[in-house]
Amino acid sequence: MKKKIPIGLRKILDAESSGLNEIFITEFTNDCIIRFKDIDINSDYFFEISKINLSQVLNDTSYTLKYKPTNELTTEPGGMNVKLSGFGEYFKRWKTLLIESNKESPLFDDYFTQTYFEELEPKFEILEEDSNFKPYSIEQQKRIIQFLENVEKILKEQKTEPKEIKETIELITETKNNISKTTKKNVVKNIRKIIAKGFKIGLEVGQKLLIEFSTELAKKLLLGG
């Protein structure tokens, strides 16, 4: 897919996105050259290169950009045409907005889920060196999807906290749908978040989800194999 991107753009994207796999995912679709999406399933923030506007004049080729949010003052989408010399500044600006939007907010963040998420961290340490940039194997993805379907079944059996259960099932669905284009680290992060949400629903529910994970699946995902 990298050959869909002009080398000049690719160099800028490689430099500006290094180490940021935890905040966005990359998509290649028929309606744009490349799209970056906020990894948060509740967010519709994105940055895309819609098309390349070729020119016969040297250095006059431009790129049509679409992005959301436009700036710190609004969450509305924006867009414009830019030349290569100005592209990096727009991508860097959007990246900064995404990083800022993901910082903790005392007013809006769910500190219960965050507390359980942090407590679970030692159980979800990945030892594979390629976890930041490679997906799981096809067979591992199948096992993960089976695990997520088992978790969904456990959640649907619960009679309380319908809002929390709905949000957790939405995260499960998103994780399954994107598993083939998500790094190992981010898949495990989502699983950890799902189990943390389970503990918020109820101690017994969280324990069931953790036991479901803490089998051969956990060993294979965290230790490799």
Backbone as CSV, one residue per row, in Angstrom:
resi,resn,N_x,N_y,N_z,CA_x,CA_y,CA_z,C_x,C_y,C_z
1,MET,0.808,-1.208,0.000,0.000,0.000,0.000,0.850,1.272,0.000
2,LYS,2.090,1.168,0.466,2.899,2.380,0.556,3.155,3.009,-0.805
3,LYS,3.045,2.207,-1.870,3.298,2.755,-3.201,2.126,3.546,-3.758
4,LYS,1.027,3.588,-2.988,-0.071,4.485,-3.346,0.253,5.922,-2.949
5,ILE,1.244,6.080,-2.066,1.582,7.385,-1.511,2.851,7.916,-2.174
6,PRO,2.813,9.120,-2.745,4.031,9.711,-3.307,5.139,9.760,-2.259
7,ILE,6.372,9.565,-2.709,7.499,9.463,-1.777,7.622,10.693,-0.893
8,GLY,7.416,11.878,-1.459,7.528,13.103,-0.673,6.544,13.120,0.491
9,LEU,5.296,12.712,0.222,4.284,12.643,1.285,4.630,11.564,2.292
10,ARG,5.097,10.442,1.788,5.374,9.302,2.662,6.462,9.630,3.680
11,LYS,7.467,10.360,3.240,8.543,10.739,4.159,8.012,11.590,5.304
12,ILE,7.122,12.521,4.966,6.540,13.388,5.997,5.666,12.572,6.942
13,LEU,4.817,11.705,6.382,3.917,10.886,7.202,4.698,9.939,8.110
14,ASP,5.755,9.331,7.569,6.578,8.432,8.383,7.186,9.175,9.564
15,ALA,7.690,10.382,9.302,8.348,11.155,10.356,7.350,11.627,11.407
16,GLU,6.190,12.092,10.966,5.224,12.684,11.882,4.383,11.650,12.638
17,SER,4.281,10.433,12.114,3.424,9.429,12.759,4.213,8.391,13.551
18,SER,5.520,8.526,13.568,6.355,7.563,14.284,5.965,7.463,15.748
19,GLY,5.706,6.232,16.213,5.380,5.997,17.615,3.971,6.368,18.018
20,LEU,3.100,6.636,17.029,1.738,7.081,17.362,0.674,6.054,16.996
21,ASN,1.056,4.785,16.878,0.087,3.746,16.526,-1.000,3.577,17.572
22,GLU,-0.778,4.118,18.774,-1.760,3.949,19.844,-2.903,4.952,19.760
23,ILE,-2.781,5.972,18.908,-3.851,6.980,18.876,-4.634,6.990,17.577
24,PHE,-4.114,6.393,16.510,-4.915,6.339,15.283,-4.618,5.079,14.485
25,ILE,-5.547,4.756,13.593,-5.348,3.646,12.671,-5.340,4.194,11.248
26,THR,-4.744,3.452,10.344,-4.610,3.881,8.956,-5.515,3.047,8.063
27,GLU,-6.194,3.695,7.137,-7.085,3.006,6.207,-6.755,3.395,4.772
28,PHE,-6.860,2.424,3.880,-6.755,2.667,2.444,-8.085,2.266,1.831
29,THR,-8.793,3.222,1.251,-10.100,2.941,0.661,-10.154,3.474,-0.760
30,ASN,-11.225,3.121,-1.461,-11.356,3.546,-2.854,-11.671,5.035,-3.008
31,ASP,-12.184,5.656,-1.940,-12.602,7.055,-2.062,-11.549,8.053,-1.589
32,CYS,-10.346,7.569,-1.208,-9.279,8.503,-0.838,-7.930,7.802,-0.995
33,ILE,-6.859,8.592,-0.909,-5.512,8.035,-1.023,-5.137,7.305,0.267
34,ILE,-5.353,7.974,1.402,-5.087,7.394,2.714,-5.911,8.147,3.752
35,ARG,-6.342,7.433,4.785,-7.116,8.070,5.855,-6.574,7.603,7.213
36,PHE,-6.403,8.567,8.113,-6.025,8.277,9.499,-7.256,8.504,10.360
37,LYS,-7.611,7.523,11.193,-8.791,7.612,12.052,-8.399,7.488,13.506
38,ASP,-9.028,8.313,14.333,-8.865,8.194,15.779,-9.188,6.762,16.187
39,ILE,-8.317,6.155,16.982,-8.529,4.764,17.378,-9.688,4.614,18.362
40,ASP,-10.107,5.717,18.979,-11.238,5.711,19.903,-12.533,5.448,19.128
41,ILE,-13.242,4.366,19.455,-14.445,4.015,18.690,-15.563,5.028,18.863
42,ASN,-15.483,5.847,19.902,-16.520,6.854,20.122,-16.207,8.174,19.429
43,SER,-15.116,8.217,18.698,-14.686,9.442,18.037,-14.829,9.323,16.521
44,ASP,-15.146,10.443,15.864,-15.183,10.459,14.407,-14.100,11.385,13.845
45,TYR,-13.038,11.621,14.630,-11.928,12.443,14.160,-11.140,11.683,13.086
46,PHE,-10.715,12.379,12.062,-9.976,11.745,10.971,-9.124,12.772,10.237
47,PHE,-8.189,12.280,9.450,-7.395,13.112,8.543,-7.193,12.295,7.284
48,GLU,-7.547,12.840,6.141,-7.383,12.068,4.910,-6.820,12.913,3.778
49,ILE,-6.076,12.245,2.917,-5.650,12.830,1.651,-6.627,12.306,0.613
50,SER,-7.522,13.179,0.161,-8.615,12.751,-0.715,-8.155,12.500,-2.143
51,LYS,-7.322,13.395,-2.653,-6.842,13.204,-4.024,-5.595,14.031,-4.286
52,ILE,-4.899,13.669,-5.355,-3.705,14.381,-5.797,-4.077,15.196,-7.024
53,ASN,-3.822,16.499,-6.976,-4.143,17.392,-8.082,-2.855,17.664,-8.864
54,LEU,-2.665,16.897,-9.932,-1.427,16.983,-10.697,-1.333,18.294,-11.452
55,SER,-0.105,18.756,-11.648,0.144,19.991,-12.391,1.345,19.799,-13.303
56,GLN,1.311,20.450,-14.444,2.434,20.399,-15.378,3.572,21.300,-14.911
57,VAL,3.256,22.194,-13.994,4.259,23.127,-13.487,5.031,22.478,-12.339
58,LEU,6.333,22.564,-12.404,7.181,21.957,-11.386,6.822,22.475,-9.992
59,ASN,6.696,21.555,-9.041,6.396,21.881,-7.635,5.030,22.535,-7.433
60,ASP,4.127,22.417,-8.427,2.808,23.041,-8.287,1.700,22.015,-8.028
61,THR,2.067,20.736,-7.916,1.082,19.705,-7.589,0.549,19.941,-6.175
62,SER,-0.760,19.769,-6.011,-1.356,19.979,-4.684,-2.131,18.744,-4.246
63,TYR,-2.508,18.732,-2.968,-3.200,17.598,-2.372,-4.463,18.097,-1.678
64,THR,-5.583,17.424,-1.950,-6.839,17.794,-1.300,-6.932,17.079,0.040
65,LEU,-7.035,17.861,1.100,-7.102,17.312,2.455,-8.487,17.502,3.040
66,LYS,-8.920,16.515,3.835,-10.122,16.645,4.659,-9.739,16.193,6.056
67,TYR,-10.282,16.849,7.069,-9.890,16.495,8.423,-10.944,16.960,9.421
68,LYS,-10.905,16.309,10.585,-11.784,16.671,11.693,-11.054,16.332,12.980
69,PRO,-10.968,17.281,13.923,-11.540,18.624,13.923,-10.708,19.604,13.116
70,THR,-11.266,20.798,12.887,-10.562,21.829,12.140,-9.517,22.512,13.013
71,ASN,-9.878,22.820,14.257,-8.962,23.495,15.181,-9.481,23.331,16.612
72,GLU,-8.880,24.027,17.546,-9.273,23.900,18.954,-10.616,24.560,19.258
73,LEU,-11.117,25.365,18.342,-12.341,26.116,18.598,-13.605,25.395,18.172
74,THR,-13.460,24.335,17.391,-14.633,23.631,16.880,-14.317,22.165,16.643
75,THR,-15.358,21.333,16.656,-15.182,19.914,16.311,-15.678,19.640,14.896
76,GLU,-15.991,20.715,14.154,-16.479,20.562,12.785,-15.350,20.143,11.840
77,PRO,-15.687,19.464,10.731,-14.662,19.077,9.764,-14.193,20.262,8.929
78,GLY,-13.030,20.132,8.338,-12.488,21.159,7.447,-11.764,20.514,6.291
79,GLY,-11.219,21.319,5.431,-10.486,20.796,4.292,-9.888,21.900,3.445
80,MET,-8.879,21.535,2.659,-8.285,22.499,1.741,-7.275,21.798,0.840
81,ASN,-6.803,22.539,-0.173,-5.738,22.054,-1.044,-4.417,22.637,-0.568
82,VAL,-3.390,21.801,-0.452,-2.067,22.287,-0.040,-0.997,21.669,-0.930
83,LYS,0.104,22.387,-1.051,1.264,21.847,-1.753,2.110,21.044,-0.768
84,LEU,3.060,20.305,-1.300,3.879,19.436,-0.454,4.569,20.230,0.657
85,SER,5.016,21.430,0.336,5.748,22.240,1.313,4.888,22.592,2.531
86,GLY,3.565,22.624,2.362,2.695,22.977,3.475,1.977,21.807,4.095
87,PHE,2.122,20.625,3.488,1.371,19.459,3.961,1.723,19.072,5.396
88,GLY,3.009,19.025,5.701,3.457,18.572,7.011,2.858,19.376,8.142
89,GLU,2.712,20.693,7.931,2.166,21.555,8.971,0.718,21.205,9.289
90,TYR,-0.083,20.865,8.249,-1.494,20.518,8.472,-1.630,19.172,9.172
91,PHE,-0.808,18.205,8.760,-0.875,16.897,9.411,-0.414,16.996,10.864
92,LYS,0.657,17.770,11.091,1.169,17.942,12.444,0.141,18.632,13.332
93,ARG,-0.590,19.604,12.786,-1.614,20.320,13.541,-2.745,19.378,13.942
94,TRP,-3.192,18.534,12.986,-4.260,17.573,13.296,-3.780,16.565,14.334
95,LYS,-2.550,16.094,14.188,-1.980,15.122,15.131,-1.952,15.711,16.546
96,THR,-1.569,16.974,16.656,-1.525,17.643,17.951,-2.918,17.735,18.570
97,LEU,-3.917,18.070,17.731,-5.298,18.133,18.223,-5.761,16.771,18.727
98,LEU,-5.378,15.702,18.016,-5.771,14.351,18.422,-5.111,13.977,19.746
99,ILE,-3.835,14.289,19.897,-3.124,14.001,21.144,-3.777,14.751,22.302
100,GLU,-4.094,16.034,22.088,-4.716,16.843,23.138,-6.093,16.298,23.524
101,SER,-6.855,15.870,22.527,-8.215,15.378,22.802,-8.210,14.072,23.573
102,ASN,-7.083,13.343,23.529,-6.986,12.067,24.229,-6.405,12.190,25.627
103,LYS,-6.029,13.399,26.025,-5.519,13.587,27.374,-6.660,13.476,28.390
104,GLU,-6.310,13.137,29.629,-7.319,12.952,30.665,-8.092,14.240,30.926
105,SER,-9.384,14.080,31.161,-10.244,15.209,31.493,-10.990,14.892,32.786
106,PRO,-10.759,15.640,33.870,-11.442,15.372,35.142,-12.962,15.418,35.022
107,LEU,-13.465,16.223,34.091,-14.904,16.370,33.965,-15.546,15.243,33.168
108,PHE,-14.867,14.779,32.111,-15.517,13.859,31.174,-15.011,12.418,31.218
109,ASP,-13.841,12.161,31.808,-13.290,10.812,31.766,-13.953,9.877,32.769
110,ASP,-13.926,8.596,32.439,-14.496,7.545,33.288,-13.372,6.997,34.175
111,TYR,-13.283,7.512,35.404,-12.167,7.131,36.267,-12.311,5.732,36.852
112,PHE,-13.523,5.198,36.889,-13.698,3.824,37.373,-13.031,2.852,36.397
113,THR,-13.404,2.970,35.110,-12.800,2.095,34.102,-11.294,2.306,34.040
114,GLN,-10.839,3.565,34.121,-9.410,3.867,34.055,-8.647,3.219,35.210
115,THR,-9.244,3.225,36.396,-8.597,2.612,37.558,-8.407,1.117,37.350
116,TYR,-9.451,0.434,36.879,-9.342,-1.007,36.623,-8.367,-1.279,35.475
117,PHE,-8.398,-0.418,34.454,-7.507,-0.547,33.300,-6.048,-0.514,33.751
118,GLU,-5.713,0.426,34.629,-4.348,0.558,35.123,-3.959,-0.621,36.017
119,GLU,-4.897,-1.093,36.835,-4.604,-2.212,37.728,-4.325,-3.497,36.943
120,LEU,-4.945,-3.627,35.774,-4.784,-4.832,34.964,-3.489,-4.837,34.150
121,GLU,-2.791,-3.716,34.110,-1.624,-3.581,33.223,-0.599,-4.707,33.352
122,PRO,-0.205,-5.132,34.562,0.818,-6.196,34.660,0.407,-7.504,33.986
123,LYS,-0.902,-7.759,33.905,-1.370,-9.007,33.294,-1.371,-8.942,31.772
124,PHE,-1.109,-7.756,31.205,-1.239,-7.579,29.761,0.045,-7.065,29.109
125,GLU,1.167,-7.359,29.737,2.435,-6.919,29.166,2.833,-7.828,28.002
126,ILE,3.055,-7.232,26.828,3.420,-8.010,25.639,4.936,-8.076,25.535
127,LEU,5.472,-9.267,25.348,6.916,-9.438,25.283,7.446,-9.466,23.854
128,GLU,6.572,-9.563,22.878,7.015,-9.616,21.491,7.505,-8.249,21.031
129,GLU,8.679,-8.214,20.414,9.302,-6.948,20.027,8.579,-6.251,18.875
130,ASP,7.796,-7.002,18.103,7.135,-6.409,16.937,5.709,-5.953,17.238
131,SER,5.344,-5.891,18.529,3.946,-5.624,18.881,3.473,-4.220,18.506
132,ASN,4.422,-3.297,18.308,4.044,-1.921,17.991,3.708,-1.704,16.518
133,PHE,4.064,-2.665,15.662,3.850,-2.416,14.235,3.315,-3.608,13.440
134,LYS,3.176,-4.768,14.061,2.659,-5.924,13.326,1.322,-6.401,13.880
135,PRO,0.474,-6.975,13.011,-0.791,-7.563,13.492,-0.543,-8.985,13.984
136,TYR,-1.557,-9.557,14.637,-1.478,-10.969,15.002,-1.645,-11.827,13.766
137,SER,-1.195,-13.059,13.847,-1.341,-13.994,12.727,-2.822,-14.305,12.519
138,ILE,-3.137,-14.880,11.377,-4.531,-15.210,11.054,-5.123,-16.148,12.103
139,GLU,-4.351,-17.159,12.505,-4.855,-18.100,13.502,-5.071,-17.418,14.850
140,GLN,-4.156,-16.526,15.217,-4.323,-15.803,16.480,-5.553,-14.896,16.424
141,GLN,-5.767,-14.253,15.275,-6.943,-13.397,15.113,-8.232,-14.201,15.278
142,LYS,-8.245,-15.425,14.774,-9.422,-16.289,14.924,-9.679,-16.591,16.394
143,ARG,-8.598,-16.873,17.141,-8.747,-17.172,18.569,-9.255,-15.949,19.329
144,ILE,-8.739,-14.775,18.965,-9.159,-13.540,19.632,-10.637,-13.278,19.374
145,ILE,-11.062,-13.455,18.128,-12.472,-13.234,17.789,-13.368,-14.194,18.558
146,GLN,-12.928,-15.450,18.704,-13.707,-16.420,19.480,-13.800,-15.981,20.940
147,PHE,-12.686,-15.502,21.481,-12.677,-14.987,22.851,-13.654,-13.817,22.992
148,LEU,-13.617,-12.882,22.046,-14.496,-11.706,22.107,-15.966,-12.104,22.001
149,GLU,-16.249,-13.126,21.200,-17.633,-13.600,21.095,-18.091,-14.246,22.402
150,ASN,-17.179,-14.945,23.087,-17.510,-15.518,24.389,-17.778,-14.422,25.423
151,VAL,-16.961,-13.365,25.358,-17.143,-12.226,26.266,-18.493,-11.558,26.011
152,GLU,-18.821,-11.381,24.749,-20.103,-10.754,24.397,-21.279,-11.575,24.935
153,LYS,-21.147,-12.892,24.855,-22.197,-13.771,25.361,-22.355,-13.598,26.872
154,ILE,-21.235,-13.504,27.600,-21.282,-13.304,29.051,-21.972,-11.982,29.377
155,LEU,-21.635,-10.932,28.625,-22.211,-9.605,28.879,-23.718,-9.595,28.630
156,LYS,-24.153,-10.282,27.584,-25.573,-10.288,27.240,-26.412,-11.050,28.262
157,GLU,-25.750,-11.861,29.072,-26.466,-12.603,30.121,-26.726,-11.740,31.353
158,GLN,-26.066,-10.560,31.426,-26.208,-9.696,32.597,-27.511,-8.902,32.526
159,LYS,-28.088,-8.643,33.687,-29.383,-7.956,33.759,-29.255,-6.505,34.252
160,THR,-28.020,-6.082,34.557,-27.832,-4.727,35.077,-26.893,-3.929,34.182
161,GLU,-26.786,-2.643,34.449,-25.884,-1.732,33.743,-26.008,-1.825,32.221
162,PRO,-27.202,-1.634,31.658,-27.385,-1.763,30.211,-26.532,-0.796,29.393
163,LYS,-26.323,0.427,29.908,-25.520,1.415,29.180,-24.068,0.958,29.087
164,GLU,-23.505,0.498,30.205,-22.119,0.029,30.216,-21.954,-1.201,29.325
165,ILE,-22.931,-2.097,29.377,-22.867,-3.314,28.558,-22.920,-2.958,27.085
166,LYS,-23.795,-2.020,26.718,-23.912,-1.589,25.326,-22.591,-1.000,24.821
167,GLU,-21.965,-0.147,25.638,-20.702,0.475,25.247,-19.596,-0.572,25.108
168,THR,-19.594,-1.549,25.995,-18.562,-2.590,25.945,-18.739,-3.471,24.717
169,ILE,-19.972,-3.804,24.389,-20.239,-4.616,23.192,-19.858,-3.844,21.930
170,GLU,-20.057,-2.531,21.947,-19.636,-1.703,20.804,-18.120,-1.763,20.634
171,LEU,-17.382,-1.752,21.754,-15.927,-1.869,21.689,-15.515,-3.248,21.185
172,ILE,-16.228,-4.276,21.606,-15.952,-5.636,21.120,-16.145,-5.707,19.607
173,THR,-17.249,-5.152,19.133,-17.548,-5.165,17.699,-16.471,-4.424,16.908
174,GLU,-16.084,-3.257,17.412,-15.048,-2.463,16.749,-13.717,-3.210,16.718
175,THR,-13.386,-3.873,17.810,-12.133,-4.629,17.874,-12.137,-5.776,16.871
176,LYS,-13.256,-6.487,16.782,-13.365,-7.585,15.814,-13.278,-7.072,14.381
177,ASN,-13.965,-5.974,14.106,-14.006,-5.445,12.736,-12.648,-4.931,12.258
178,ASN,-11.833,-4.448,13.198,-10.553,-3.836,12.814,-9.338,-4.696,13.138
179,ILE,-9.561,-5.921,13.580,-8.444,-6.728,14.080,-7.378,-6.994,13.020
180,SER,-7.776,-7.111,11.763,-6.814,-7.432,10.708,-5.923,-6.250,10.346
181,LYS,-6.282,-5.042,10.810,-5.461,-3.858,10.505,-5.075,-3.111,11.775
182,THR,-5.005,-3.855,12.883,-4.639,-3.265,14.167,-3.390,-3.960,14.698
183,THR,-2.476,-3.195,15.274,-1.253,-3.790,15.812,-1.572,-4.690,17.008
184,LYS,-0.659,-5.602,17.287,-0.823,-6.495,18.436,-1.039,-5.691,19.720
185,LYS,-0.238,-4.652,19.889,-0.314,-3.843,21.110,-1.697,-3.223,21.288
186,ASN,-2.278,-2.718,20.201,-3.581,-2.075,20.314,-4.717,-3.084,20.483
187,VAL,-4.565,-4.281,19.933,-5.575,-5.327,20.157,-5.603,-5.691,21.639
188,VAL,-4.427,-5.905,22.215,-4.350,-6.258,23.637,-4.854,-5.107,24.503
189,LYS,-4.556,-3.878,24.080,-5.051,-2.714,24.823,-6.580,-2.692,24.838
190,ASN,-7.197,-3.021,23.707,-8.664,-3.064,23.643,-9.226,-4.174,24.520
191,ILE,-8.572,-5.340,24.501,-9.020,-6.454,25.345,-8.945,-6.051,26.818
192,ARG,-7.856,-5.412,27.170,-7.678,-4.934,28.548,-8.778,-3.937,28.915
193,LYS,-9.123,-3.051,27.988,-10.169,-2.073,28.256,-11.528,-2.743,28.395
194,ILE,-11.778,-3.771,27.582,-13.041,-4.518,27.657,-13.184,-5.174,29.029
195,ILE,-12.097,-5.779,29.500,-12.145,-6.432,30.810,-12.280,-5.398,31.925
196,ALA,-11.610,-4.245,31.777,-11.747,-3.165,32.766,-13.196,-2.695,32.845
197,LYS,-13.850,-2.574,31.694,-15.264,-2.193,31.671,-16.115,-3.268,32.342
198,GLY,-15.684,-4.536,32.180,-16.391,-5.630,32.838,-16.363,-5.489,34.348
199,PHE,-15.199,-5.073,34.888,-15.097,-4.868,36.340,-15.968,-3.709,36.787
200,LYS,-16.139,-2.685,35.926,-17.028,-1.587,36.297,-18.481,-2.067,36.340
201,ILE,-18.843,-2.962,35.442,-20.207,-3.513,35.437,-20.454,-4.295,36.727
202,GLY,-19.420,-5.035,37.157,-19.557,-5.807,38.395,-18.317,-6.646,38.632
203,LEU,-17.951,-6.844,39.870,-16.755,-7.616,40.210,-16.817,-9.019,39.621
204,GLU,-17.961,-9.665,39.757,-18.121,-11.033,39.246,-17.983,-11.072,37.728
205,VAL,-18.543,-10.062,37.057,-18.453,-10.007,35.596,-16.998,-9.841,35.176
206,GLY,-16.292,-8.900,35.821,-14.886,-8.683,35.494,-14.054,-9.928,35.694
207,GLN,-14.309,-10.652,36.785,-13.572,-11.891,37.065,-13.828,-12.933,35.976
208,LYS,-15.085,-13.034,35.534,-15.415,-13.995,34.475,-14.652,-13.680,33.191
209,LEU,-14.604,-12.391,32.838,-13.908,-11.995,31.613,-12.412,-12.237,31.730
210,LEU,-11.854,-11.951,32.910,-10.421,-12.148,33.111,-10.059,-13.623,33.065
211,ILE,-10.902,-14.469,33.661,-10.670,-15.917,33.614,-10.758,-16.411,32.173
212,GLU,-11.713,-15.869,31.420,-11.879,-16.251,30.014,-10.605,-15.937,29.222
213,PHE,-9.970,-14.824,29.585,-8.739,-14.425,28.894,-7.509,-15.152,29.418
214,SER,-7.454,-15.372,30.720,-6.247,-15.911,31.357,-6.138,-17.420,31.183
215,THR,-6.096,-17.844,29.967,-5.940,-19.258,29.612,-4.795,-19.355,28.625
216,GLU,-4.837,-20.332,27.759,-3.819,-20.467,26.716,-3.805,-19.258,25.793
217,LEU,-4.976,-18.604,25.630,-5.046,-17.426,24.756,-4.085,-16.345,25.248
218,ALA,-4.118,-16.043,26.539,-3.256,-14.998,27.085,-1.791,-15.343,26.854
219,LYS,-1.428,-16.588,27.103,-0.032,-17.007,26.919,0.416,-16.818,25.480
220,LYS,-0.445,-17.198,24.534,-0.089,-17.112,23.124,-0.014,-15.667,22.635
221,LEU,-0.873,-14.798,23.169,-0.884,-13.411,22.713,0.235,-12.594,23.347
222,LEU,0.517,-12.831,24.617,1.479,-11.992,25.328,2.898,-12.506,25.232
223,LEU,3.056,-13.821,25.139,4.392,-14.410,25.093,4.806,-14.806,23.695
224,GLY,3.825,-14.845,22.782,4.107,-15.272,21.415,3.860,-16.751,21.266
225,GLY,3.598,-17.151,20.008,3.341,-18.576,19.757,2.006,-18.815,19.165
